[in-house]
Amino acid sequence: MNPLSSTPVSTYDDSSTAVQRNRVLRNTYWLLALSMVPTVLGAWIGVSTGLSRAMSPGIGLVVFMVGAFGFMFAIEKTKNSAAGVPMLLAFTFFMGLMLSRLVGSVLGLANGANLIMTAFAGTGAIFLGMASLSSVIKRDLSSMGKFLFIGAIMLLVAGIANIFLQSSALMITLAVLAIGIFSAFILYDLKRVQDGHETNYITATLGVYLSLYNVFQSLLALLGIFGSRDE
């Protein structure tokens, strides 16, 4: 065996792996940016038509759960095919429609447009912070996954319960917790791509998009609650 041959091969393998990780990360960022277009379009159509507000909270929850989980299942099935990206973009349009009830309520406030822009800016700042942090942290964050998943499930259950309880205090508490948990999810998902644990950019985009969606929704809910009290 030539002792000199192992070094170039190892260097090549490391280089090709780094290129692949950077490609997945770059595609994730591009697709994430693209996914904002159908989300905004869906929210605008939902507000304009009143489609989301026409549904009762119970029916809205059923439509959201069936639609969201149905889309996520379809995205995972098509993530390695040409249908993966269109399926993801269709999902983000649906999520925009579901967001329109909250957006419409906030727009009804005197400073509603400013509150929406503030929530958008806050979400962007959190994303930039977590993205920067993911590139700096060297340790493996895989162990965070199960704790974040448990936290997300608990938030979901408590959120469903609050549809019937209608507790403002619980809503504020859940919104604050959601911002913390899903901000950590952004860090976790981006770090998985950078460490090579996630190699499919469609799956990576789906995870980060859901976290951004929940952060924005929670920020907007908080701003809407306190904004309405200031009037």
C-alpha positions as CSV (number, residue, x, y, z in Angstrom):
1,M,0.0,0.0,0.0
2,N,1.3,3.5,-0.8
3,P,1.3,5.4,2.4
4,L,0.9,8.7,0.5
5,S,-2.3,7.6,-1.2
6,S,-4.5,7.8,1.8
7,T,-4.1,11.6,2.4
8,P,-5.4,12.8,-0.9
9,V,-8.4,10.5,-0.8
10,S,-9.2,11.6,2.7
11,T,-8.9,15.3,1.8
12,Y,-11.1,14.7,-1.3
13,D,-13.7,12.9,0.7
14,D,-13.8,15.7,3.3
15,S,-14.0,18.3,0.6
16,S,-16.8,16.6,-1.3
17,T,-18.8,16.1,2.0
18,A,-18.4,19.8,2.8
19,V,-19.5,20.8,-0.7
20,Q,-22.6,18.6,-0.3
21,R,-23.5,20.0,3.0
22,N,-23.1,23.6,1.7
23,R,-25.3,22.7,-1.3
24,V,-28.1,21.3,0.9
25,L,-27.9,24.4,3.2
26,R,-27.9,26.8,0.3
27,N,-30.9,25.0,-1.4
28,T,-32.7,25.0,2.0
29,Y,-32.3,28.8,2.3
30,W,-33.4,29.4,-1.3
31,L,-36.5,27.2,-1.0
32,L,-37.3,28.7,2.4
33,A,-37.3,32.2,0.8
34,L,-39.4,31.0,-2.1
35,S,-41.9,29.4,0.3
36,M,-42.7,32.8,1.8
37,V,-44.4,33.8,-1.5
38,P,-47.3,31.3,-1.5
39,T,-47.6,31.8,2.3
40,V,-48.2,35.6,1.9
41,L,-50.5,34.9,-1.1
42,G,-52.5,32.4,0.9
43,A,-52.8,34.8,3.8
44,W,-53.9,37.6,1.5
45,I,-56.5,35.5,-0.2
46,G,-57.8,34.2,3.1
47,V,-58.1,37.7,4.5
48,S,-59.7,39.0,1.3
49,T,-62.3,36.3,1.0
50,G,-62.9,35.7,4.7
51,L,-62.5,32.0,4.0
52,S,-60.7,31.1,7.3
53,R,-62.9,33.4,9.5
54,A,-66.0,31.7,8.0
55,M,-65.1,28.5,9.7
56,S,-65.8,27.9,13.4
57,P,-62.8,27.3,15.6
58,G,-63.6,23.6,15.8
59,I,-64.0,23.1,12.1
60,G,-60.9,25.3,11.5
61,L,-58.9,23.0,13.8
62,V,-60.0,19.9,12.0
63,V,-59.2,21.4,8.6
64,F,-55.8,22.5,9.8
65,M,-54.9,19.2,11.3
66,V,-56.0,17.1,8.4
67,G,-54.6,19.4,5.8
68,A,-51.2,20.0,7.6
69,F,-50.5,16.4,8.4
70,G,-51.8,15.3,5.0
71,F,-49.4,17.7,3.2
72,M,-46.5,16.8,5.5
73,F,-47.0,13.1,4.7
74,A,-47.2,13.8,0.9
75,I,-44.0,16.0,1.1
76,E,-42.1,13.2,2.8
77,K,-43.3,10.8,0.1
78,T,-42.3,13.0,-2.8
79,K,-39.1,14.7,-1.3
80,N,-36.8,12.7,-3.7
81,S,-38.9,13.4,-6.8
82,A,-39.7,16.4,-9.0
83,A,-43.1,16.7,-7.2
84,G,-41.4,17.5,-3.9
85,V,-40.9,21.2,-4.3
86,P,-44.4,21.9,-5.8
87,M,-45.9,19.9,-2.9
88,L,-44.0,21.9,-0.4
89,L,-45.1,25.2,-2.0
90,A,-48.7,24.0,-2.0
91,F,-48.4,23.3,1.7
92,T,-47.1,26.8,2.4
93,F,-50.0,28.3,0.5
94,F,-52.4,26.2,2.7
95,M,-50.6,27.4,5.8
96,G,-51.0,31.0,4.7
97,L,-54.7,30.4,4.3
98,M,-54.8,29.0,7.9
99,L,-52.9,32.0,9.1
100,S,-55.4,34.5,7.6
101,R,-57.8,34.3,10.6
102,L,-55.1,35.7,13.0
103,V,-53.7,38.1,10.4
104,G,-57.2,39.4,9.7
105,S,-57.9,39.9,13.4
106,V,-54.7,41.9,13.9
107,L,-55.3,44.0,10.8
108,G,-58.6,45.0,12.4
109,L,-56.6,46.8,15.1
110,A,-55.8,50.5,14.7
111,N,-52.0,49.7,14.4
112,G,-52.5,46.2,12.9
113,A,-50.3,46.7,9.9
114,N,-47.4,47.9,12.1
115,L,-47.9,44.9,14.4
116,I,-47.7,42.5,11.5
117,M,-44.5,44.1,10.3
118,T,-43.1,44.0,13.8
119,A,-43.8,40.3,14.0
120,F,-42.2,39.7,10.6
121,A,-39.1,41.7,11.6
122,G,-38.9,39.8,14.9
123,T,-39.2,36.5,13.2
124,G,-36.5,37.5,10.7
125,A,-34.2,38.6,13.6
126,I,-34.7,35.2,15.4
127,F,-33.9,33.3,12.2
128,L,-30.8,35.3,11.5
129,G,-29.7,34.8,15.1
130,M,-30.3,31.1,15.1
131,A,-28.6,30.7,11.6
132,S,-25.5,32.5,12.8
133,L,-25.5,30.5,16.0
134,S,-25.7,27.2,14.1
135,S,-22.6,28.1,12.1
136,V,-20.6,29.0,15.3
137,I,-21.6,26.1,17.6
138,K,-19.3,23.1,17.2
139,R,-20.9,20.6,19.5
140,D,-23.5,18.1,18.2
141,L,-27.1,19.1,19.1
142,S,-28.8,15.9,18.2
143,S,-29.7,15.2,21.8
144,M,-32.0,18.4,21.7
145,G,-34.3,16.7,19.3
146,K,-36.4,14.5,21.6
147,F,-36.8,17.3,24.2
148,L,-37.9,19.8,21.6
149,F,-40.3,17.2,20.1
150,I,-41.9,16.6,23.5
151,G,-42.2,20.3,24.1
152,A,-43.9,20.8,20.7
153,I,-46.4,18.0,21.4
154,M,-47.2,19.5,24.8
155,L,-47.7,22.9,23.2
156,L,-50.1,21.3,20.6
157,V,-52.2,19.6,23.2
158,A,-52.4,22.7,25.4
159,G,-53.2,24.8,22.4
160,I,-56.1,22.5,21.4
161,A,-57.4,22.5,25.0
162,N,-57.3,26.3,25.1
163,I,-59.6,26.5,22.0
164,F,-62.3,25.4,24.5
165,L,-60.9,27.0,27.6
166,Q,-60.4,30.4,26.0
167,S,-57.9,31.5,28.6
168,S,-55.9,34.7,27.7
169,A,-53.3,33.9,30.4
170,L,-52.7,30.4,29.0
171,M,-52.6,31.8,25.4
172,I,-49.9,34.3,26.4
173,T,-47.9,31.6,28.2
174,L,-48.1,29.2,25.3
175,A,-47.1,31.9,22.8
176,V,-44.0,32.7,24.8
177,L,-43.1,29.0,25.2
178,A,-43.6,28.5,21.5
179,I,-41.3,31.3,20.6
180,G,-38.6,29.7,22.7
181,I,-39.1,26.1,21.6
182,F,-39.4,26.8,17.9
183,S,-36.4,29.2,17.9
184,A,-34.4,26.3,19.3
185,F,-35.9,24.1,16.6
186,I,-34.5,26.4,13.9
187,L,-31.1,26.1,15.5
188,Y,-31.4,22.3,15.7
189,D,-32.6,21.8,12.1
190,L,-30.0,24.1,10.6
191,K,-27.2,22.4,12.7
192,R,-28.4,19.0,11.4
193,V,-27.9,20.2,7.9
194,Q,-24.4,21.6,8.7
195,D,-23.4,18.5,10.5
196,G,-24.6,16.3,7.6
197,H,-27.4,14.6,9.5
198,E,-30.0,15.9,7.1
199,T,-29.1,15.6,3.5
200,N,-32.5,16.4,1.9
201,Y,-33.1,20.1,1.4
202,I,-36.9,19.7,1.1
203,T,-37.1,17.9,4.5
204,A,-34.8,20.5,6.0
205,T,-36.9,23.4,4.5
206,L,-40.1,21.9,5.9
207,G,-38.7,21.7,9.4
208,V,-37.3,25.2,9.4
209,Y,-40.5,26.6,7.7
210,L,-42.7,25.1,10.4
211,S,-40.6,26.6,13.1
212,L,-40.6,30.1,11.5
213,Y,-44.4,29.8,11.0
214,N,-44.9,29.1,14.7
215,V,-42.5,31.8,15.8
216,F,-44.3,34.4,13.6
217,Q,-47.7,33.2,14.6
218,S,-46.8,33.4,18.3
219,L,-45.2,36.8,18.0
220,L,-48.2,38.1,16.1
221,A,-50.6,36.7,18.7
222,L,-48.7,38.3,21.5
223,L,-48.5,41.7,19.7
224,G,-52.2,41.4,18.9
225,I,-53.2,40.7,22.5
226,F,-51.2,43.6,24.0
227,G,-51.9,45.9,21.0
228,S,-55.6,45.5,21.6
229,R,-55.2,46.3,25.3
230,D,-53.4,49.5,24.4
231,E,-56.4,50.9,22.5
